[in-house]
Amino acid sequence: MKMDNRCYFIPTVCTDIVLQPAPAITYRAIGGIMDFYVFLGPTPSEVISQYLDVIGHPYMPPYWSLGFHLCHYGYNSSEATAEVVNNMRKFGIPQDVQWNDIDYMRDYLDFTVDPVRYGTLPALVDDLHQHGQHYVMITDPGISSVQPAGTYLPYEDGIEMDVFIKNSTGQNLIGSVWPGLTTFPDFSHPNATAYWTKQVARFHSQLPFDGLWTDMNEVSNFVDGSTEGCPDNNLDYPPYKPSNGGEVLHKKTMCMSAKTYSSTQYNMHNMYGYFEMIATMGALKTVRKQRSLVISRSTFPGSGKHGGHWLGDNKSKWMDLYLSIPGILNFNMFGIPLVGADICGFGGVTTPELCTRWTQLGAFYPFSRNHAALVSPAQDPTQFEEPERDAMRKVLLIRYSLLPTLYTLFWQAHTKGMTVARPLFFEFPQDRSTLAIDKQFLWGSFLLISPTLVEVKLIVAQQQAGVRKRELS
């Protein structure tokens, strides 16, 4: 197959993909229908356009979603969240969207707000809207199954509408996630969108959010399979187990024998997040009646039609800064151009230099969000001294000056199946030296982003080594 031709294989089941030295790629799927598509290009851009004609073009995000986003798991109160927003305004640093992670919830229950720590959250959302800003919050698929009768409608509605995933004997499968024992909505069920829309609408009437962040939707489970384990059969213990990072196929997820409306979890596992994105975007359109934002952790081919993606829990390391570039380029080729990494790193402790450099790169992520973990110190731009704060402000203002350009690129992706961020070889397909370039990228065909990805002290050491080498020679 020529360099610019590509083959597309759609596995909904667990699959090993092994790179061979030939060069070649070996696929080992443990079931499903073998659907293959070959796209003839001939250019890389045309290959992606043809691919998107099959899976669907990316959705057109709202303009505000292309601004700068802030989040921190562990603000721990709506007052602390508001303080961050006010500090950003005080220092003149642009911000369009404020987020909250699961600490806003009461006992980690979906569609609830902690009345003590986040009692003033509606006032904060109102203040954001008055300033032309927006608000996004997290939701997980795990619905608590152990709340007192009559106190938790998301579970009771799910029972009434019969939308929860079943175990192999037809009972609601029980797992464990943040709120404790949970059931999981079957988003492939005909009632699922109506069920999810009902929850979103009820919650939105209390707290008028502008988008939703769908996390833990692989599905992630704190126990293997279910609280009762999984039955001994060829679905949960197949003759061949791909390398999924665990000793069993249902490691930290649902039993593969679990039953959805469409099929078993064995056949549907890879599509759970995809169906949740469809239901979530559908609910937001119904409730808000305007374009909204959905950012999902789990994706599948075609997910870009319904929202965007962030690259997961990275760390505050220079290597993770660099690795974010190929990650963003890959997802643009996957048809999910609204993608970004957690700026400054999610886990660990950032440094002023790393966070500045990351903000300078992240200002050119299609989806630009700074986010930190529960145990990580605050790392929004206002936390740093004037030199770093000023550098971050300047590069974010550059992003904002280019938002019309970025919005146009998303329109081209939406209507023509193009990429927003793209590797250099897309524009120079005859120049083989561009194939391995993964430390620079393009916005469209015209703007080259070439970030600093190493510490200054390393650059100085390399320069000094070069001088010594020249002296010796």
Residue pairs with C-beta under 8 A, 6 or more apart in sequence:
1 7
1 38
2 41
2 42
4 41
4 42
4 43
4 44
4 46
4 47
4 429
5 38
5 39
5 40
5 41
5 42
5 47
6 38
6 39
6 41
6 47
6 51
7 36
7 37
7 38
7 39
8 36
8 37
8 38
8 39
8 51
8 54
8 301
9 27
9 34
9 35
9 36
10 35
10 301
11 27
11 29
11 32
11 270
12 32
12 267
12 268
12 269
12 270
12 271
12 300
13 29
13 30
13 31
13 32
13 266
13 267
13 269
13 270
14 29
14 30
14 241
14 242
14 244
14 249
14 269
14 270
15 27
15 28
15 29
15 30
15 242
16 26
16 27
16 28
16 242
16 243
17 25
17 26
17 27
17 28
18 25
18 26
18 27
18 28
19 25
20 26
28 240
28 242
30 238
30 240
30 241
30 242
31 266
31 267
32 267
37 51
37 54
39 46
39 47
39 50
39 51
40 47
40 50
41 47
41 50
43 426
43 429
44 425
44 426
44 429
45 418
45 419
45 422
45 426
48 333
48 335
48 417
48 418
48 419
49 416
49 417
49 418
50 417
51 335
51 417
52 58
52 335
52 417
53 417
55 301
55 302
55 304
55 305
55 335
56 302
56 304
56 305
56 335
57 304
57 305
57 335
57 413
57 414
57 415
57 416
57 417
58 304
58 305
58 335
58 336
58 337
58 338
58 410
58 413
58 414
59 281
59 304
59 305
59 306
59 307
59 338
59 414
60 291
60 410
60 411
60 414
61 291
61 293
61 308
61 338
61 410
62 290
62 291
62 292
62 293
63 403
63 407
64 96
64 97
64 133
64 134
64 210
65 96
65 97
65 134
65 211
65 293
65 308
65 338
65 367
66 96
66 366
66 367
66 368
66 403
66 406
66 407
66 410
67 94
67 95
67 96
67 97
67 368
67 400
67 403
68 93
68 94
68 95
68 96
68 97
68 363
68 368
68 369
68 370
68 396
68 399
68 400
69 95
69 96
69 97
69 98
69 99
69 136
69 367
69 368
69 369
69 370
69 371
70 84
70 85
70 88
70 95
70 97
70 98
70 99
70 369
70 370
70 371
70 380
71 98
71 99
71 100
71 101
71 369
71 370
71 371
71 372
72 84
72 101
72 371
72 372
72 376
72 378
72 379
72 380
73 101
73 102
73 103
73 371
73 372
73 373
73 374
74 101
74 103
74 372
74 373
74 374
74 375
74 376
75 81
75 84
75 100
75 101
75 103
76 103
76 117
77 117
77 118
78 104
78 117
78 118
78 119
78 120
78 121
78 123
78 124
79 120
81 98
81 100
81 121
81 124
82 120
82 124
82 127
84 98
84 378
84 380
84 382
85 95
85 98
85 124
85 127
85 128
85 133
87 380
87 382
88 94
88 95
88 380
88 381
88 382
89 95
89 131
90 382
91 381
91 382
91 389
91 393
92 393
93 381
93 382
93 389
93 392
93 393
93 396
94 393
94 396
94 397
94 399
94 400
95 133
96 133
96 134
97 133
97 134
97 135
97 136
97 210
97 211
97 293
97 369
98 124
98 128
98 133
98 134
98 135
98 136
99 135
99 136
99 137
99 138
99 213
99 369
99 371
100 118
100 121
100 137
100 138
101 138
101 371
101 374
102 108
102 138
102 140
102 178
102 215
103 114
103 117
103 374
104 113
104 114
104 117
104 118
104 121
104 137
104 138
105 112
105 113
105 114
106 112
106 113
106 114
106 115
107 144
107 179
108 177
108 178
108 179
109 144
109 147
109 152
109 154
109 179
110 139
110 140
110 142
110 143
110 144
110 154
110 179
110 199
111 139
111 154
111 199
111 200
111 202
111 203
113 119
113 121
113 206
113 207
121 207
122 206
122 207
124 135
125 135
125 207
125 208
125 209
126 208
128 134
128 135
129 135
129 208
134 210
134 211
134 293
135 208
135 209
135 210
135 211
136 209
136 210
136 211
136 212
136 213
136 293
136 295
137 207
137 209
137 212
137 213
138 212
138 213
138 215
139 212
139 213
139 214
139 215
139 280
140 177
140 178
140 214
140 215
140 216
140 217
141 184
141 185
141 187
141 214
141 216
141 217
141 219
141 272
141 276
142 175
142 177
142 178
142 179
142 182
142 183
142 184
142 216
142 219
142 221
143 154
143 155
143 158
143 164
143 182
143 183
143 184
143 185
144 152
144 154
144 155
144 179
144 180
144 181
144 182
145 155
145 172
145 174
145 181
145 182
145 183
146 180
146 181
147 155
149 156
150 156
153 199
153 202
154 199
155 183
157 195
157 198
157 199
158 164
158 183
158 185
158 195
159 172
161 191
161 194
161 195
162 189
162 191
163 185
163 186
163 189
163 191
163 192
163 195
164 172
164 173
164 183
164 184
164 185
164 186
165 172
165 173
165 183
165 184
165 185
165 186
165 254
165 258
165 259
165 260
165 265
166 172
166 173
166 258
166 259
167 173
167 226
167 228
167 255
167 257
167 258
167 259
168 231
168 233
168 255
168 257
168 258
168 259
170 259
172 183
173 183
173 184
173 226
173 254
173 255
173 258
174 181
174 182
174 183
174 226
174 227
174 228
175 181
175 182
175 183
175 184
175 219
175 221
175 222
175 223
175 226
175 227
175 254
176 182
176 221
176 222
176 223
176 227
177 216
177 220
177 221
177 222
178 216
181 227
184 219
184 254
185 192
185 195
185 196
185 276
185 279
186 192
186 260
186 261
187 193
187 196
187 272
187 275
187 276
187 278
187 279
188 260
188 261
188 262
188 268
188 271
188 275
189 195
189 260
189 261
190 261
192 275
192 279
193 278
193 279
193 282
193 283
196 279
196 280
196 282
196 283
197 279
197 282
197 283
197 286
197 287
199 283
200 212
200 280
200 283
200 284
200 286
200 287
201 283
201 286
201 287
203 209
204 287
204 288
210 288
210 292
210 293
211 284
211 292
211 293
211 294
211 295
212 280
212 284
212 292
212 293
212 294
212 295
213 294
213 295
213 296
214 273
214 276
214 277
214 280
214 294
214 295
214 296
214 297
214 298
214 307
215 297
216 297
217 272
217 273
217 276
217 296
217 297
217 298
218 253
218 269
218 272
218 273
218 297
218 298
219 253
219 254
219 272
220 252
220 253
221 252
221 253
221 254
222 252
223 252
224 230
224 246
224 248
224 250
224 251
224 252
224 253
225 236
225 248
225 250
225 253
225 254
225 255
226 254
226 255
226 258
229 255
230 236
230 237
230 248
230 250
230 255
230 256
230 257
231 255
231 257
233 257
235 255
235 256
235 257
235 264
235 266
236 248
236 249
236 250
236 255
236 256
236 257
237 248
237 249
238 249
238 256
241 248
241 249
242 249
244 251
245 251
246 252
249 256
250 256
253 269
254 265
254 269
255 265
256 264
256 265
256 266
256 269
257 264
257 265
257 266
258 264
258 265
259 265
260 268
262 268
270 300
271 300
272 298
273 296
273 297
273 298
273 299
273 300
273 303
274 298
274 299
274 300
274 302
274 303
274 306
276 296
276 298
277 294
277 296
277 299
277 303
277 306
277 307
278 306
280 294
280 296
280 306
280 307
281 292
281 294
281 306
281 307
284 292
284 294
285 291
285 292
293 307
293 308
294 306
294 307
294 308
295 307
295 308
295 309
295 310
295 338
295 367
296 303
296 307
296 308
296 309
297 309
297 310
297 312
299 309
299 331
299 334
299 336
301 334
301 335
302 335
303 309
303 335
303 336
304 334
304 335
304 336
304 337
304 338
307 338
308 336
308 337
308 338
308 339
308 340
308 366
308 367
309 331
309 336
309 338
309 339
309 367
310 339
310 340
310 341
310 342
310 367
310 369
310 371
311 324
311 327
311 328
311 331
311 339
311 340
311 341
311 342
313 342
313 346
313 347
313 373
314 320
314 323
314 324
314 341
314 342
314 345
314 346
314 347
315 345
315 346
315 347
315 348
316 344
316 345
316 346
316 347
316 348
316 349
316 350
316 351
316 354
316 355
316 376
316 379
317 345
317 348
317 354
318 354
318 453
318 454
318 455
320 341
320 345
321 345
321 354
321 357
321 358
321 361
321 453
322 439
322 453
324 340
324 341
324 361
324 362
324 365
325 361
325 438
325 439
325 440
325 441
325 451
326 438
327 339
327 341
328 339
328 340
328 341
328 365
328 366
328 421
328 441
329 421
329 422
329 423
329 438
329 441
331 337
331 339
332 339
332 366
332 419
332 420
332 421
332 422
333 419
335 417
337 366
337 409
337 410
337 413
337 419
337 420
337 421
338 366
338 367
338 410
338 420
339 365
339 366
339 367
339 421
340 362
340 365
340 366
340 367
340 368
340 369
341 362
341 365
342 369
342 370
342 371
342 372
343 355
343 358
343 359
343 361
343 362
343 365
343 368
343 369
343 370
343 371
344 350
344 354
344 355
344 358
344 359
344 362
344 370
344 372
344 379
345 354
345 358
345 372
345 376
345 379
346 371
346 372
346 373
346 376
347 373
347 376
348 373
348 376
349 376
349 377
350 358
350 372
350 376
350 377
350 379
352 384
352 385
352 388
353 388
353 455
353 456
354 455
355 379
355 384
355 388
355 392
356 384
356 388
356 391
356 392
357 451
357 452
357 453
359 370
359 381
359 391
359 392
359 395
359 396
360 391
360 392
360 395
360 451
360 452
361 449
361 451
361 453
362 368
362 369
362 370
363 395
363 396
363 398
363 399
364 399
364 421
364 443
364 449
364 451
365 421
366 406
366 410
366 420
366 421
368 399
370 379
370 380
370 381
372 378
372 379
377 383
381 388
381 389
381 392
381 393
381 396
382 389
384 392
399 406
402 443
402 447
405 443
405 444
405 447
406 420
406 443
409 418
409 420
409 443
409 444
410 420
412 418
412 444
413 419
413 420
419 426
420 443
420 444
421 441
421 442
421 443
422 441
422 442
422 444
422 445
423 434
423 437
423 438
423 441
423 442
424 434
424 437
424 440
424 441
424 442
424 448
425 431
425 434
425 435
425 437
426 442
427 442
427 445
428 434
439 450
439 451
439 453
440 448
440 449
440 450
440 451
441 448
441 449
442 448
442 449
443 449
